[in-house]
């Protein structure tokens, strides 16, 4: 834990450019990451759901981290690499974290394990899981609270306080998509009394999350909206609350376009939006089946929405 990791800003969950054969284009990925640096990213969150991390094989996930680490190295430590870590078992998650660490990741974002959906959940289960990953990989840990509807779990106060006893925990991505539970989680962090960064993962109420105490953001919407969200976070940090809130219509308006129903098409929309502004090519906007890339009609409508919200001329 030698490198200072700044989570108090915008950490976009990155997309992964892919061709029609669903092969990643790592050169295009590096180009995209450099664009994100210019948009104000403080970290790259790679191999997350936005980047189709669960659909990649181990070697592809390793390569993603390697490329991100190489690009981040050009910033002299200003940008960190946060790697999504997952596994059906504790040992599988440990191996995922080791691969990320060897490839150059600075911290692990630990996906909730299916075993956490056991009710009532014994706090020892997620505690032991995260503790083992931290100790075996040597990586700092970012907890990941994810709404049950997306396959995650909203942790009880008892469980979260137990996990916060793990010294390697440095932050939490709160993605309950529930404002009341977000507030409950913030209160739990205050009770713990540790320097833990609360990062909103709630793409549907970004501004409100910041008003309720989030200091950073780890968002799928950040894959394309990094610049506008980073500006909002910086404005909040300066105490210019009215100015920040006035940004909401643009930020949330465009976010709602990306996260329109069907919601799981947000990955394809992010890639299509990036193609609209020539960050990646249209030929690299494919996503893993059974999902589809954005069709021509939606692609054109997306371009109009981007013009409306000042994302393109």
C-alpha positions in Angstrom: 0.0 0.0 0.0 2.8 2.4 -0.9 1.2 4.3 -3.7 -1.2 7.1 -2.5 -4.6 6.3 -4.1 -6.9 9.2 -4.6 -10.6 8.1 -4.7 -12.0 11.6 -4.1 -12.9 12.4 -7.7 -14.2 10.7 -10.8 -13.1 7.1 -11.3 -14.9 6.0 -14.6 -15.7 2.4 -15.0 -14.1 2.0 -18.4 -15.5 0.3 -21.5 -13.4 -2.1 -23.6 -13.4 -1.5 -27.4 -14.3 -4.7 -29.2 -14.6 -5.7 -32.9 -17.3 -7.8 -34.6 -15.6 -11.0 -33.5 -15.7 -9.7 -29.9 -11.9 -9.4 -29.7 -10.6 -6.5 -27.5 -8.6 -3.8 -29.3 -6.0 -2.8 -26.7 -4.5 0.0 -28.8 -7.9 1.6 -29.0 -8.3 1.0 -25.3 -5.1 2.8 -24.5 -6.2 5.7 -26.7 -9.5 5.9 -24.8 -7.8 5.8 -21.4 -5.6 8.8 -22.4 -8.8 10.6 -23.4 -10.2 9.9 -19.9 -7.1 11.5 -18.3 -7.9 14.6 -20.2 -11.4 14.5 -18.9 -10.2 14.6 -15.3 -10.2 10.9 -14.2 -8.4 10.3 -10.9 -8.5 6.5 -11.5 -9.4 3.9 -14.1 -11.9 1.3 -12.8 -11.2 -1.6 -15.1 -12.8 -5.0 -15.5 -16.0 -3.7 -14.0 -19.5 -4.5 -15.3 -19.2 -1.6 -17.8 -16.0 -3.1 -19.1 -17.6 -6.5 -19.4 -15.1 -7.9 -16.8 -17.3 -10.8 -15.8 -17.5 -11.8 -19.5 -13.7 -11.7 -20.1 -11.4 -14.6 -19.6 -8.5 -14.4 -17.2 -5.9 -13.5 -19.8 -8.1 -10.7 -21.2 -8.6 -9.3 -17.7 -4.9 -9.4 -17.2 -4.2 -7.6 -20.4 -6.8 -4.9 -19.6 -5.0 -4.2 -16.3 -1.6 -4.1 -17.9 -2.7 -1.6 -20.6 -4.4 0.6 -18.0 -1.3 0.4 -15.7 1.0 1.5 -18.6 -1.2 4.5 -19.4 -1.6 5.4 -15.7 2.2 5.3 -15.3 2.5 8.2 -17.7 0.7 10.4 -15.1 3.4 10.2 -12.4 1.1 8.6 -9.9 -1.9 11.0 -10.4 -4.1 8.3 -11.8 -4.6 4.9 -10.2 -5.9 1.6 -11.5 -8.8 0.0 -9.7 -9.4 -3.6 -10.9 -12.6 -5.4 -10.6 -12.1 -8.7 -8.8 -14.5 -11.6 -8.8 -14.8 -15.3 -8.2 -17.4 -17.9 -7.5 -15.3 -19.0 -4.5 -12.9 -17.3 -2.2 -9.9 -19.0 -3.8 -11.2 -17.9 -7.2 -11.4 -14.3 -6.1 -8.0 -14.5 -4.6 -6.6 -15.7 -7.9 -8.4 -12.9 -9.7 -6.9 -10.4 -7.3 -3.4 -11.9 -7.7 -3.6 -11.6 -11.5 -4.7 -8.0 -11.1 -1.8 -7.2 -8.7 0.8 -8.8 -10.9 -0.5 -6.9 -13.9 -0.1 -3.6 -12.1 -3.4 -2.8 -10.3 -3.2 -0.4 -7.4 -6.4 -1.6 -5.7 -9.1 -4.2 -6.0 -12.9 -3.5 -6.3 -14.3 -6.7 -4.9 -17.5 -7.8 -6.5 -20.1 -9.2 -4.1 -20.1 -13.0 -4.1 -23.3 -15.0 -4.7 -22.9 -16.4 -1.2 -23.6 -13.0 0.3 -27.2 -13.4 -0.8 -27.7 -15.9 2.0 -30.3 -14.5 4.4 -29.7 -13.8 7.2 -26.1 -13.2 6.2 -23.5 -14.1 8.8 -21.1 -11.1 8.9 -18.2 -13.5 9.0 -18.9 -14.6 5.5 -18.1 -11.4 3.6 -15.5 -10.4 6.3 -13.5 -13.6 5.7 -13.9 -13.3 1.9 -12.5 -9.7 1.8 -9.9 -10.3 4.4 -8.5 -13.3 2.5 -8.4 -11.3 -0.8 -6.6 -8.4 0.9 -4.0 -10.5 2.7 -3.3 -12.9 -0.2 -3.1 -10.3 -3.0 -1.5 -7.4 -1.0 -3.9 -5.0 -2.6 -6.0 -2.2 -0.9 -9.6 -3.1 -1.1 -12.7 -1.1 -2.2 -15.9 -2.7 -1.0 -18.8 -2.9 -3.5 -22.4 -2.6 -2.2 -24.6 -3.5 -5.1 -28.4 -3.6 -5.3 -29.9 -7.1 -5.1 -31.7 -6.5 -8.4 -28.3 -6.4 -10.0 -27.1 -9.6 -8.3 -25.5 -7.9 -5.2 -26.4 -7.3 -1.6 -27.1 -4.3 0.6 -25.0 -4.9 3.7 -26.5 -4.6 7.2 -24.8 -2.1 9.5 -23.3 -5.0 11.6 -21.9 -6.6 8.5 -20.4 -3.4 7.0 -18.8 -2.4 10.4 -17.2 -5.9 10.5 -15.8 -5.5 7.0 -14.5 -2.0 7.9 -12.3 -3.7 10.5 -10.1 -4.9 7.6 -7.2 -2.5 7.5 -6.7 -2.7 3.8 -10.2 -1.3 3.1 -9.8 2.2 1.7 -13.2 2.9 0.1 -16.6 1.6 -0.8 -18.6 1.8 -4.0 -22.2 2.4 -2.9 -24.5 1.2 -5.7 -27.7 0.4 -3.8 -29.7 2.7 -6.1 -31.6 3.6 -3.0 -31.2 7.1 -1.5 -32.3 5.9 1.9 -29.8 3.1 2.0 -27.1 5.3 0.7 -27.7 7.6 3.7 -27.7 4.6 6.0 -24.4 3.5 4.6 -22.9 7.0 5.1 -24.0 7.0 8.7 -22.4 3.5 9.1 -19.1 4.9 7.8 -19.3 7.8 10.2 -19.8 5.3 13.1 -16.8 3.3 12.0 -14.7 6.4 12.3 -12.1 5.4 9.7 -10.8 7.4 6.7 -12.9 5.5 4.1 -13.8 7.2 0.9 -17.5 6.9 0.0 -17.8 6.6 -3.8 -21.2 6.8 -5.4 -22.1 4.1 -7.8 -25.6 5.4 -8.3 -25.8 6.6 -11.8 -29.4 7.6 -11.4 -28.8 10.1 -8.6 -25.3 11.4 -8.8 -25.9 15.0 -7.6 -28.0 13.8 -4.7 -25.2 11.3 -3.7 -22.7 14.1 -3.5 -25.1 16.2 -1.4 -25.5 13.2 1.0 -21.7 12.9 1.5 -20.1 11.0 -1.4 -16.6 12.3 -2.0 -15.9 10.4 -5.2 -17.7 8.5 -7.9 -17.1 5.1 -9.6 -19.7 5.0 -12.3 -20.5 3.3 -15.6 -21.8 6.6 -16.9 -18.3 7.9 -16.3 -17.1 5.9 -19.2 -18.5 8.7 -21.4 -19.6 11.4 -18.9 -16.3 11.6 -17.0 -15.6 15.2 -17.7 -19.0 16.6 -16.7 -19.1 14.5 -13.5 -15.5 15.3 -12.6 -16.4 19.0 -12.9 -19.4 18.6 -10.6 -17.3 16.7 -8.0 -14.6 19.4 -8.0 -17.3 22.1 -7.7 -18.8 20.4 -4.7 -15.3 20.0 -3.1 -14.8 23.7 -3.4 -18.0 24.3 -1.5 -19.8 25.8 -4.5 -23.0 23.8 -3.9 -25.4 25.9 -5.8 -23.2 26.0 -8.9 -22.8 22.2 -8.6 -26.5 21.6 -8.3 -27.1 23.8 -11.3 -25.1 21.3 -13.3 -27.6 18.5 -12.5 -29.9 18.9 -15.5 -27.1 18.4 -17.9 -25.3 15.6 -16.0 -28.4 13.6 -15.0 -30.2 14.4 -18.3 -27.4 12.8 -20.3 -27.0 10.0 -17.8 -30.6 9.1 -18.2 -30.1 8.8 -21.9 -27.3 6.3 -21.3 -29.3 4.4 -18.7 -32.6 4.3 -20.6 -34.4 1.0 -20.8 -33.3 -1.6 -21.5 -30.8 -0.7 -18.9 -28.2 -3.4 -19.7 -27.7 -1.7 -23.1 -25.9 1.1 -21.3 -22.5 -0.5 -22.2 -23.4 -0.4 -25.9 -24.6 3.1 -25.6 -21.4 4.2 -23.9 -19.4 2.7 -26.7 -21.7 4.3 -29.4 -21.4 7.7 -27.7 -17.6 7.5 -27.7 -17.7 6.6 -31.4 -19.9 9.7 -32.0 -17.0 11.9 -30.7 -14.3 9.8 -32.4 -12.7 8.5 -29.3 -13.2 5.0 -30.6 -14.4 3.8 -34.0 -17.9 2.6 -34.8 -16.4 -0.7 -35.7 -15.3 -1.2 -32.1 -18.6 -0.7 -30.4 -19.6 -4.4 -30.2 -20.5 -6.0 -26.8 -20.5 -9.7 -25.8 -23.5 -11.7 -26.9 -26.3 -12.3 -26.1 -26.5 -8.5 -26.0 -26.2 -6.4 -29.2 -24.4 -3.2 -30.1 -26.4 -0.1 -30.7 -28.4 -0.2 -33.9 -28.2 2.5 -36.6 -31.4 4.3 -35.6 -30.5 4.5 -31.9 -26.9 5.5 -32.8 -28.3 8.5 -34.7 -30.7 9.4 -31.8 -27.8 9.2 -29.4 -25.8 11.6 -31.4 -28.7 14.1 -31.2 -28.9 13.7 -27.4 -25.2 14.3 -27.2 -25.5 17.5 -29.1 -28.4 18.5 -26.8 -26.3 18.0 -23.7 -23.2 19.6 -25.1 -21.2 16.5 -25.6 -20.7 17.1 -29.3 -21.2 20.0 -31.8 
